[in-house]
Amino acid sequence: MSSIAQKTYTATTPLKVAFLGLGAMGYPMAGHLQRAGFDVTVYNRNPAKAQTWVEEFGGRSATNPSLAVQGADIVLACVGNDDSLREVTYGENGAFQGMKIDSIFVDHTTTSAEVAKEVAAQAQARGLHFIDAPVSGGQAGAINGVLTVMCGGEESAFNRAKPVIDTFARSVVLLGPHGSGQLCKMVNQICIAGLVQGLAEAIAFGERTGLDMKQVLDVVSKGAAQSWQMENRGPTMLQNKFDFGFAVDWMRKDLGLVFDEAKRNGAKLPVTELVDSFYAQIQANGNNRMDTSSLITLLKKA
């Protein structure tokens, strides 16, 4: 695993922290916590991955979520989807069975707003606090400790958890009650879908004109069209590199959550639906693990 950029955090009373889920995002996020001086115990569905993390960062691992959270002041998680969150919270051997009263569960998984409210209710019934806190910034943002974290929950719990989350984030914002963080993440994914498709079309168009697109992107990124996607994915799109970053499978999972929410609130998403259909084509072509910027591959074949 690539080494992470280190942040320092000084606590008058060191907190005991647990982190559940050591995937592409959770592994470095948990590493930031350990290196910042927190007392960290990790859990991962694949125990070998947890052991590798312990060998790299220190701390401890546990064989299930309930054991991992014993005595923890704050529990953080980054798992796969709605069902994964249910499993690690109030499922068999879930974290809620082992968490102490008044402790806080911070969920960094991208889920539906509905499951965030559901799990929050389960937590409250047990005397626990829950914050839905999906992130944006990709694996590089997790490694470098510069994620954007969008939160929903009680202000008092948020204020207690924020100094911990700050160790791997550059922006941590409370947006409202439970579910608000997930709704904000949906807004984020809608924006990204349109931005990446627009960038793909612009690059494909520019290449057909014979322009030096490296130079063009450098110029355009200084003006009104500037975006994170242009600066970070534009150059890799020019190089036809798509074996990193946020996979198409993950984006389609997230957009599925967006469409479910849109059915509830009546929002119209014509561009997002169109881009999702393009991602479906990429999946059908067997490129489901490519980065989301692989949208340009459909245009270059035209």
C-alpha positions in Angstrom: 0.0 0.0 0.0 1.3 3.5 -0.8 2.4 5.5 2.1 0.0 8.2 3.3 0.6 11.9 4.0 0.7 12.4 7.7 -1.3 14.9 9.7 -0.7 15.6 13.4 -3.4 15.7 16.0 -2.9 16.5 19.7 -5.6 15.3 22.1 -5.7 16.0 25.8 -7.2 12.6 26.3 -6.3 10.1 23.5 -9.5 8.6 22.1 -10.0 4.9 21.4 -11.1 4.5 17.8 -12.3 1.6 15.7 -12.4 1.4 11.9 -14.5 -1.1 10.0 -13.7 -1.8 6.4 -10.2 -1.6 4.9 -10.9 -1.2 1.2 -9.3 1.3 -1.2 -10.6 4.2 0.9 -10.8 2.8 4.4 -7.2 1.4 4.5 -5.5 4.8 4.2 -8.2 6.6 6.3 -7.6 4.2 9.2 -3.9 4.7 8.7 -4.2 8.4 9.2 -6.0 7.8 12.5 -3.2 5.5 13.8 -0.4 7.8 12.7 -2.2 10.8 14.3 -1.9 9.1 17.7 -5.3 7.6 18.2 -5.7 4.1 19.7 -7.0 2.2 16.7 -8.5 -1.2 16.3 -9.5 -2.3 12.8 -11.8 -4.9 11.3 -12.0 -6.2 7.7 -14.1 -8.9 6.2 -10.8 -10.4 4.9 -8.6 -10.9 8.0 -5.4 -11.0 6.0 -6.0 -7.4 4.9 -6.5 -6.3 8.5 -3.2 -8.0 9.4 -1.4 -6.3 6.6 -2.7 -3.0 7.9 -1.5 -3.7 11.4 1.9 -4.6 10.1 2.1 -1.3 8.2 0.6 1.1 10.8 0.5 -0.6 14.2 -2.7 -0.8 16.2 -4.8 -4.0 16.5 -7.2 -6.0 14.5 -10.3 -7.9 15.6 -12.2 -10.8 14.1 -15.6 -9.2 14.0 -17.1 -5.7 14.3 -18.5 -6.3 17.8 -15.1 -7.1 19.1 -13.4 -4.3 17.2 -15.5 -1.6 18.8 -15.0 -2.7 22.5 -14.4 0.4 24.5 -14.2 2.7 21.5 -15.3 6.3 21.8 -15.8 6.7 18.1 -16.3 4.0 15.4 -15.8 4.8 11.8 -16.7 2.6 8.8 -16.3 2.5 5.1 -18.0 -0.6 3.6 -19.8 -1.5 0.4 -23.4 -0.6 0.3 -26.7 -0.5 2.3 -26.7 -4.1 3.2 -23.0 -4.1 4.2 -23.8 -1.2 6.5 -26.7 -3.0 8.1 -24.5 -6.1 8.6 -21.6 -4.2 10.4 -23.9 -2.2 12.6 -26.9 -4.2 13.8 -26.3 -7.5 12.1 -25.0 -10.6 13.8 -21.8 -9.6 15.6 -22.4 -6.1 14.5 -20.8 -3.0 16.0 -23.9 -1.9 17.9 -23.7 -5.1 20.0 -20.3 -4.0 21.3 -20.4 -0.2 21.4 -20.6 1.6 24.8 -23.5 3.9 25.5 -23.1 7.5 24.1 -20.3 6.5 21.7 -20.5 7.6 18.0 -20.7 5.6 14.8 -19.5 7.5 11.7 -20.4 5.9 8.4 -18.2 6.9 5.4 -20.0 4.5 3.1 -22.0 5.9 0.2 -25.5 4.6 0.9 -29.1 5.6 0.4 -30.4 8.4 2.6 -33.1 6.0 3.8 -30.7 3.4 5.2 -28.8 6.2 7.0 -32.0 7.2 8.7 -32.8 3.5 9.4 -29.4 2.8 11.0 -29.5 6.1 12.9 -32.8 5.0 14.5 -31.3 1.6 15.4 -28.4 3.5 17.0 -30.6 5.8 19.0 -32.6 2.9 20.3 -29.4 1.6 21.8 -28.2 4.9 23.3 -25.7 5.5 20.5 -25.1 8.3 18.0 -24.9 7.9 14.3 -23.5 10.2 11.6 -23.7 9.6 7.9 -20.5 10.9 6.4 -19.9 9.9 2.8 -16.6 11.2 1.3 -15.4 12.7 -2.0 -11.8 12.9 -3.2 -11.1 9.4 -4.3 -8.3 7.0 -3.2 -5.7 9.7 -3.8 -7.6 12.0 -1.4 -7.8 9.3 1.2 -4.0 8.6 0.9 -3.2 12.3 1.1 -5.7 13.1 3.9 -7.6 15.7 1.9 -11.1 14.2 1.6 -14.3 16.2 1.6 -16.7 14.7 4.1 -20.4 15.5 3.9 -22.2 14.8 7.2 -25.8 14.3 8.5 -26.7 13.9 12.2 -26.8 15.6 15.5 -24.7 18.6 16.0 -23.4 17.6 19.4 -22.2 14.2 18.0 -20.7 15.9 15.0 -18.7 18.3 17.1 -17.2 15.4 19.1 -16.4 13.4 15.9 -15.0 16.2 13.7 -11.5 16.3 15.2 -11.1 12.6 14.5 -12.4 12.9 10.9 -10.2 16.0 10.4 -7.1 13.7 10.4 -7.9 12.5 6.8 -10.0 15.4 5.5 -9.6 19.0 4.3 -13.3 19.8 4.7 -15.8 18.3 7.1 -19.3 19.9 7.1 -22.6 19.1 8.9 -25.4 19.6 6.4 -28.4 18.7 8.5 -30.2 15.8 10.1 -29.5 12.1 9.4 -29.5 11.4 5.7 -28.3 14.9 4.7 -24.7 13.7 4.1 -25.9 11.0 1.7 -28.1 13.4 -0.1 -25.2 15.8 -0.5 -23.1 12.9 -1.9 -25.8 12.3 -4.5 -25.6 15.9 -5.6 -21.8 15.4 -5.9 -22.2 12.4 -8.1 -24.7 14.1 -10.3 -22.2 16.9 -10.9 -19.4 14.5 -11.6 -21.4 12.5 -14.1 -22.1 15.5 -16.2 -18.6 17.0 -15.8 -16.8 13.8 -16.9 -19.1 13.3 -19.9 -18.6 17.0 -20.9 -14.8 16.6 -20.5 -14.8 13.4 -22.6 -16.7 15.1 -25.4 -14.4 18.1 -25.3 -11.2 16.1 -25.5 -12.6 13.8 -28.2 -13.7 16.9 -30.2 -10.4 18.7 -29.7 -8.3 15.6 -30.8 -10.3 15.4 -34.1 -9.4 19.1 -34.8 -5.7 18.4 -34.6 -5.1 20.6 -31.6 -2.4 19.9 -29.0 -4.9 18.8 -26.3 -2.3 18.9 -23.5 -1.8 22.6 -24.3 -5.5 23.1 -24.7 -6.4 21.6 -21.3 -3.7 23.7 -19.7 -5.2 26.9 -21.2 -8.8 26.0 -20.6 -8.2 24.9 -17.0 -7.2 28.5 -16.3 -10.7 29.8 -17.2 -14.3 29.3 -16.5 -14.3 25.6 -17.5 -11.8 24.7 -14.8 -12.7 21.7 -12.6 -11.0 18.9 -10.5 -12.0 16.5 -13.2 -10.2 18.5 -15.9 -7.1 19.0 -13.9 -6.8 15.4 -12.6 -8.6 13.3 -15.3 -8.0 15.3 -18.4 -4.3 14.4 -18.7 -5.0 10.7 -18.0 -7.8 10.6 -20.5 -5.3 11.9 -23.1 -3.0 9.1 -22.2 -5.8 6.5 -22.3 -5.1 5.5 -18.7 -8.2 4.2 -16.8 -6.8 1.6 -14.5 -7.1 3.6 -11.3 -9.5 5.9 -9.4 -13.3 5.5 -9.0 -14.5 2.4 -10.9 -17.5 2.4 -13.2 -19.2 -0.2 -11.1 -19.0 2.1 -8.1 -20.3 5.0 -10.0 -23.3 3.0 -11.3 -24.0 1.9 -7.7 -24.0 5.5 -6.6 -26.2 6.7 -9.5 -28.7 3.9 -8.7 -29.0 5.5 -5.3 -29.5 8.9 -7.0 -32.3 7.6 -9.2 -34.1 5.9 -6.3 -34.1 9.2 -4.4 -35.2 11.1 -7.5 -38.2 8.8 -7.7 -39.1 9.8 -4.2 -38.6 13.5 -4.6 -39.7 14.0 -8.2 -36.4 15.4 -9.5 -35.7 15.2 -13.2 -32.3 13.9 -14.2 -32.1 13.7 -18.0 -28.4 14.2 -18.4 -27.5 11.9 -15.4 -29.7 9.2 -16.9 -28.0 9.5 -20.2 -24.5 9.3 -18.7 -25.5 6.3 -16.7 -26.5 4.6 -19.9 -23.0 5.3 -21.3 -21.5 3.7 -18.1 -23.8 0.7 -18.7 -22.2 0.3 -22.2 -18.7 0.4 -20.6 -19.8 -2.4 -18.3 -21.2 -4.4 -21.2 -17.8 -4.0 -22.9 -16.2 -5.7 -19.9 -14.5 -2.5 -18.6 -16.5 -2.2 -15.4 -13.4 -1.7 -13.3 -12.1 1.1 -15.4 -12.1 4.6 -13.9 -15.2 6.8 -14.5 -13.2 8.9 -17.0 -13.3 5.9 -19.4 -16.5 7.5 -20.8 -14.1 8.9 -23.5 -13.5 5.4 -24.8 -17.0 5.3 -26.3 -16.4 8.5 -28.2 -13.0 7.5 -29.6 -14.6 4.4 -31.1 -17.2 6.4 -32.9 
